[in-house]
Amino acid sequence: MEKLNYEVLKKSGYQGYVLEKAPEKVLQFGEGNFLRAFVNYWFDLANERTGWNGKCCLVQPIAPGLANMINEQEGLYTLYLRGSQNGQKVDDMRVISSVSRCLNPYEEAGFEAMMEVAVSDDLEIIVSNTTEAGIVYDPSCQITDKPCASFPGKLTQVLYKRWQAGKKGIIMLACELIDNNGKELLKCVNQYIDQWALEDGFKKYINEECAFCGSLVDRIVPGRIRDAKEVAELEEKHGYADPLLDVGEVFGLWVIEGDPALNDVLPFHKAGLDANVFVAPDMTPYKKRKVRILNGAHTGFVLGAYLGGHDIVRNCMNDEVVLGYMNKMLLDEIVPILPLDQEDCKIFAAAVQDRFNNPFVAHELMSISLNSTAKWRARNMPSFLEYVEAKGCLPTCLTMSFAAYIAFFSNDIQELNEAGLVCKRPAGNTYTCSDDRWALEFYYAHKDDSVEDLVHAVMTNEQMWGQDLTQVPGFEAATASNLTKIRTEGALAAYASCL
C-alpha cells in the first residue's frame, strides 16, 4: 500500500481540511509523537478556523530522528484523538497538514536550511520540546559548531543569525517538562552570549525584542498503535499506509506564560481555542491545578484501589465506591482551596473522570504507584495542609489517602530485594513497591511494628515529609484508625466509610 503524501491523500478520498502550501511561520525543535499530537494539532486547527496560513518547519533535536520519514510523507500524518468526553466514547481521526518538512541539522544541508529559516521574514514563532534534559547549558558548545550539541546552543546560533540579518524578534514557546522552562531557556541563551562574547546589541535583542514564554502542556499521548491487526485495518480504511500515525487523548491544555497581549498575536484566540490554548501572565496556578487535581487524584486513590483488587485506572472509574471517593476528595477537599476560578476547577475535575475512563488506555495502578512517597508529599500533602489551615479540621478523603499510602507499603511485607519491597495483596498475590531505597528500607525495618508505632514512625520521618506530621491535630489518631480499618475491613470498605 502507498505511503501517505498529498497525491495519495487526494486519491484516498479524504474529505477533511488540508493545507498544501503556506509560509513557514514556526520553527519547531522536536518531531516526536507529543509535539505532533499537540502543538502541530493546534496550529492545524488555527489554519482551518482562521486562515492563519502557516506551516511548522520541524528540526530533529538529536542526530537519530524522523526527518526522512516526515519528508517522505511531505509533512502529512494521521492523528487519532481517542478517549471519553462527557461520558461518551470519542475516536476522532484527522490528517495534520500544518507541518512543511523536517530538517536534520546534523547534516550540512540540514544545518544550512535551518539557518535559512532563521532569517526568513515569515518566521514568527519557535517551539521546543527537547525532553527534560534538553534545556541544559553545555559549556563545550561553540558558536562555530554545526550544530551545537545542546538545544540552547542551537537556539542561540539561530537567533544570532536572525539578529545579524536585521530581522524582527520571535516568540519562543518552551514546552519542556521542567519548572520555569522559558526562564531557564533564556538563562542558557544568555550564558552562551557571555561565553561566546557576542555583541551587547544581540543580548539586548534577546532580552527585549524576543519573548521567551514558558508553558504548561497537558495531553496524554500513547503514540503509535502497536497492534498489527489494527494498523492493517486502519490502512485499509484510510487507503494509505502511515508509519507516522499518532494517537493522543481527547483532552488537551496549553497554558502559555507571557503578556496576555500575545493572545492577539498567536492564532489560537482567533481560532476560538481559548478553553484549550491561552496566554496567562502566570502559569503557576494552572500548574498547581494540574498537580493537585489530576496528579493528586491519581496518588489519592490508586494505592487503596490496588489493595482493593483493581489493576487499571479505567476499572476504578466503574467502581461506584472508588469513583465516589475520588470525586469527594476532588470536589470537597481539593478544588475549594485552589486559588483559581472555582467553576473552571470543577470543569477540569470533571474532565479528569473522563480522562481516567479512557477506553483506549489501560493505565496500570502499579505504574502510578512508582515513587509514591515523593508523589504524596508533592501532590496531596499541600492540599491536605491547606485544607486543615482553611477549615480547622481534617479532610476525610485526603486523610484516608495517607493511611492507604502506608497500607500499600506495609501490607504483609515479604522481603526487600534489588527490585524493591515485596508485599502481599489481600487477594494473595505479591507486588513490588518501587520508591527511593531509603524509604523502602524504612518500611522493611518497621515491618513488625504495631499500627500505632508504624504510623508514628512514618509521620515523624522528616526525610519523607519535610516536617513532623504528628503536629497536625488529630492526624495521627485518624491515620491509625484508618489503617486499622483498611487492614481489617479492606481498602474499599475504608473508602466507602468516607462517603
Steps between C-alpha positions, in 0.01 A plus 500: 500500500626851415628726777315817584587817306289772335441307177412178681271692740308647205455152350382362837189717496578672832245778557659685792688828510836508319742790443764409243705820467563775756792707638712345775403712799614255770841342558447202728778317685360152549315265266377227734155366576412758765567815298328357194188404703500828690670811361461417130137406561418843646673678211307278257172608661613865483561463128155350445306740720675833441692471175821554698676345200811379678719191497734354761852411391623229736859442615639176638644588843734198494676320214275192467148617424198502272610753235516253212163343583331839540643633175399184311141578602535874420431579865159326503397253769182357648399594854244316711365670812342228710335489836185587688327838499191575708472127555495423126765303311695716252718371214573794266735480201664798328779533246738771625635730229663775711849350458704595195815288543756383756867601506794298626751765615765231548528489122658802331203562273264477798706745705508752215125459445440569871700821470299600192177464699665703780527809277160460331256791511222242548637360828301613804518221758750243626366200696700239688449175685842341527419292813582589859871466418478742207526836676855462625802729467795305355817714514671281241274646229656760270329741261699345212350155562274370223288458702550546874433180692261665748160637403563841668824516301317434171235758593768762571657428159161538330412825677847649450470437124155661507627806689793539261251504211306781667179298536230559762496315833311175542263342752666201671264235639682247721303181568758295692373346824719694742416785736536848350584352160495834316713680759749213517536499120559876493759460776689242289493724192642789704775269626601424141493869410745565784714192428527581130553875567218599263395861451305699760249582226421130459455459875258794497315341205464168686382651827283783367382420147445125535235358733616185682178342625480204730202271460305221664402217266245232586399217269563129537653375174533119477646551149520218251244218472691179562226250416589378149141395432362845585771667290405285201129579551569875514716486186214329317255759633720800416624379163864563587778388733621745765793395721478846662141449620469652848250452785416737785221540752211739431585736787761766427616809689780742408555790742757745363661732754543853369341836429127439435541729196658194334147357477451745213829403333478122524220344289329296771267765647371592155440130437269479801737268687501702825385201705803302386779744405545841660754748632509585871739731689575222751455129431574401861131470600430280197794277580369480856156408364646217288722364777237526773199375299628265227815366664356533851199290404726224369715484812197550725305191393722250313684343796185407688325402177785260421477342845125476439550287190516743206787498250435782249363853535208452262352222714519726806274750323239224469508428875241720674698503825836599349340753265295651781806517723708671229229752416442587864874549549518726194180701535479531879863509608733604215309733266358731774847604617655564157563869417324478164152549361297230672285420196810453286644266762176299513500469120865386512413248773207367294737458204729292722228237538465480121878478457532222755214314331675501160389174331817497289756520782573227757688708758632261765467599865840348577667733250339798674618368838865565406662742751176549693678652802622799302173512306278517812726773639490708179146431380284435807671637808468868395124457446472317832687767699326794330160341566586455870610863521195632316232279660647417840428129460634196316392433138339154512619355168850651496548372854394154385735522200795535738397183684461322164853611411636344823291187445637453149861508622440281805248236398639159603860585409683197358851620420717788384698415188676682216171561318330656801283423802290188446159508671196275478162619382188396696403287197818297553732608219824688568592841362823699503505858630740729314620812681816666632715230653510669840118507510478131418763419764299704752183297441692172510659599832152571644325193354426354846375826655153535646265729308554778753880470497516483120278805453705696752828402333372597154352832610811608691734412212600848385705360211170385355287808567734788582319538833347308790143418396404398854479874568181518293223468763317167482689375193697224673198350676286520182773333293540215751123447498486511118793260461334256738177524298688433172674196648195350667210595267682558170598813312173532307298482822729766646440720193126441532512621862611840369183548295 
